[in-house]
Amino acid sequence: MNNSNQFVKNSFLFSLQRPFKTLFLTLKNLLPLMTDINHLEKLVIQVRRDILRQVHKVNSGHPGGSLGCAEFFVALYNELMEHNSNFNMNGKNEDLFFLSNGHISPVFYSVLARSGYFPVEELNTFRLLNSRLQGHPTTHEGLPGVRIASGSLGQGISVAIGAALAKKLNNDNKIIYTLCGDGELQEGQNWEAIMYAAGNKVDNLIVTIDYNGQQIDGATDTVLPLGNLTEKFKSFGWEVLTIKEGNNLQAIIKTMKEAKSKTGKGKPICVLLHTVMGNGVDFMMHTHAWHGKAPNDEQLEKGLAQNPVTLGDY
């Protein structure tokens, strides 16, 4: 074969190899992401187990909203926030999180513990006398990761705005995150805070709304309809993003990273997170009935069977 023919043959073979090489490199680059997502999915399942076991042990607590926000908390503390488990109340040079709907403490405690803030075994003390893990988070007990006492609904956005302004005064470019329930938005203080944040360009703030459409007395549309939240926040001067699959880790991570990219541009950010109350436990889903009710022994076993051990029980 002359050199010209050999060149043509080699070029042809190389052209066949290129798609496979490209595919290999693409898969290689995606492998860490896939591995991380697999780990986070396992963590979500383990957190669900933690939630069920905490509230069952003391026959008290709020499993519905906690289960609905498991994916959000796992993504927040393991993928999104720049935070330090060596807890310092000042929180300088790190992102901060404030939980407004404090009754979903079981998911908050589980993720804090499994993020290294305190021993996982301490989840055994949930709602017991003299425990640091009270039904609603408080600062009095000095539990690492808890920055405000919450549970009196409607205050989280206001507190988060104060922390965001403090960051600005300290030339600290980190971000303030907060989570509140959709039912909380029926309280007027929120709308004063929402107006203030936009009017004062508090653009280092991301407020996420757990938009599950349920509250303690029933569906939000029945108790007191919220109207079009997207248009309401926009009319108050906020940037608004929506996560329609609020129990999908990849959807949460993608949109929350987009939200982060929009900070520092003159507007506070609102993320409407459409979750399912009681997600992951079939008999608790899509109903307000499990807002604040603990499962009995039989229900616990059924719920745990749907969420088998992945990373080890406490």
N, C-alpha and C positions, 0 to 999 in steps of 0.2 A: 504494500500500500504506500503510495507516495505521500509526502508531507502534507499536501493540500487535503487529501482525503482523510488522513489521520486527524488533522485539525478539525475538519467538519464532524468526524465521529466523536472526538473528545468534547466539542462544543455541544453536540446533541446530548451526550450522556450527562454533561454538567447541567444542562437546562432541565433534564429530568430530575436531577438531585435537588435543585434549588427549592422547589415547593416542599419537599420532605424536610430539607434543612430548616426552612422557614417555620414549618409546622413544629419541628422539634424545639426550636428556640422559643417559639410562642408558648408551647406547653411547659418548657423549662421555666420560663418567666412567671407563668401562672401558678406553678406548683406551690411556692410559698404561700400565695394568697389562698389557694384551695386548702392547704394544710391548716392555715390560721382559721379559716371559716369552719372547717371541720372541728377544730378545737373549741371555737366559740359556740358552735351548735351543741357540743357535748356539755359545755358550761351552762348553757341555757337550760338544758334538761336537768342538770344537777341543781341549779338554782330553783327550778320548779319543785323538786323534791324538798329542798330546804324550806321553801315557803309552806308547803303542805304540812311538813313535820312540825314546824314552829307553831303554827296556829292550832294544830290538833293537840299537841301536848298540853296546852293550857286552856283548850276549848274557848279560845278568844283570839280575835284578830281579823284581818281583812285580806283574804286570799284572792278575791276576784280581780281587783285592780293590780295587785302585786303580780299575779300570773300574766296579766295583760301587758305589763311593762318589763317583763324579764329580758326580752331581746334588746330593748332600748338600754337598760342599765348595763347589760353585758357589753354592748357595743360602745357605750359611753366610756366605761372605765377600762376597757381593754383595747380600744382602737382609736377613739376620738380625742379624749382629753389628755392634756399634758399635765399629769398630776404626780404627787409624791406620797407614797403610803407611809413615809416617815412624817407623820402628821404634824403640821404647825398651823395654829389658828390664823396667823397672819396671811398665810398662803401667797407669799411674795414669789413672783416669777413662775407661777403655775396657774393653770386654769382652775376655776372653782365651780362647784356645783351646789345648788340650793334646792332641796326638796320642799315644795309647797304643800302638796297633798300628803301630809305626813302619815296618814293612816296606812299607806302602802309601805310601811317600815319593813315588813318581812323581806321584800325583794331588795330594799336598800341595804339592810343588814347583811343579807346573804352575799351580795356582790362586794360590799366593802370587805367582808371577811375573806372572801375568795380572791380579793385583790391585794391582800396582805396587810390590811389596816389593823386587824386584831385576829386572834386565833379563831379558826373555824369552829372549834369546840365550844366557844362561848355562845354560839347560836342556841345551845341547850338551855340557856338562861332567859330566853325571850319571855317578856312580860312577867317574870317572877319578881317577888319583893327584893329590893336592893340590887336588882340587875341593872347593868348599864344599857340593856336593850329594852327600853320601855316601849309601850304600845305605840306611842308617838315619840319620835326622836327628840331628845333634849340635850342641852349642853351641860347641864348640872353634873351629870355623871361622867363627863370627860371622855365620851366614846370617840375614838379617832375617826375622822371622816365626817362627823356631824358638826356643822357650823352654826346652825340656828335651831331653836325649838320650833317645831312645826306641827301642824294638826289643826290649829285655828285657821280654817281655810281662808284664802283670799290674800295672804300676806307675802307669799313667796316672790312675786314679781317686784313688789316694792323693795324688799330686802336685796334682791339681785341688782336692781338699779343702783342702790346705794353702794354695793360692792363694786359695780362697774365704774361708777364715778370715782371711787377711791383708787381703782387701778389707773385711771386717767391722771389723777392728781399725783400719783407716785411714778408716772412715766413707765408703767408696767403694761406691756402690750399683750398680755394674756387675756383669755376670754372667760366671761361669766356665763354659765349654763344654769337654767332652772327648768323644773318640770312642774306643771300644775294640771289639775283635772279640769275636764270641760265643765262640770257642774260648778266649779269654783267661779267661773266667769259670770255667774249670776249675781256675784257680789260686786257692789259698786266700786270698792277700793281698787279693784283691778283696772277699771277703765280710767280712773284718775292716773294710775301708774302708767298705763299704756299711752295716754295722752302726754304725760310728762316725758317719758323716754324718747318719743319722737320729737317733741318740741325742743329737747335739749341734746338731740343728736347722740344719744347713748348707743353708739354703734359697735360696742364691744360686748354685746349682750345677745344671747340666743335663748329665746323662751320657747319651750316645747309644750304643746297642749296634748294631754292624753285624751284623744277624741274617741272615746268608746261608746258615747251616746247613752251611758247608764250612770245613775247616781243612787244614793241610798234609798230613795222613795220610789224609784222607777226610771223609765226612760226620760232623758232630758227633754225630749220633745213633748212629753206629757206633763212633766213638772213645771218647766218654764223654758220654752223654746229659745235657742241661742241665735236663730237666724243664720245668715250667711257670714260665718266667721272670717272667711277669706276677704270679703269685701269690707267687713267692719274694720279689720286690722289695717287693710290698705288705706281706708278712709282716714284712719288715725295717723297715717304716715309711716307705716311699717312695711318692710319687705316680707313677703309671705311665701313659704314653700309648703308643699303637701307631700306626705308619705302615705300613699293609699294602702300599701301593704305594711302596716305598722308592726307586724309580727314577723317580718322577713329581715334577717340580719343584713343581707347585702343591700337591700333597698334603704334600710336605715343608715348604714354607713355611707352609701353613695350620696344621699340627700343631705345628711348632716355635714359631710365634707363640703358639699356645695354651699350650705349655709355658712360654714366657717369662711369660705372664700369671699363671701359677701360682706363680712364684717369690715369695719374701718372705712366705710363708704358713706357715712352720714346718716344711716338708718339702722334702728334696731331690727332684729330678725325674729320672726315668728315661724315655727314649724308646727303644722297641724299633723299630728301622728295618729292615724286611724288604726286603733287597736281593737282587739276583741277581749272583753272582760272574761276572765277565767280561761284564757287561751292555754291549750295543751292538756286540759282536763275536760273531757267531753260533756259531762253533766253540769259543769260550772259555766260553760260558755254561753254568750249572748243573753245573759239575764242579770238583773240587778240583785237577784236572790242571794248571791254569794258575795255581795259587797262586804258584809261584815259578819259572816257566819263561818264557824269552823266545821270541818268534816268530822263525822263520827268514825269509829274504828273501821267499819265496813267501807265507808266512802274513802277513807284514807288509803286503804289497801287497793281500792279500785284506781284511785288517782296515781298512786305510786307505780302500779302495774303499767300504766300508760307512759310512765317516765322512769324507765329502769336506770339503775345506778350507772353513772358514767365516770365520774372523777372521785367517787368515794363519799359516803355519808359522814356527817360529823358524829 
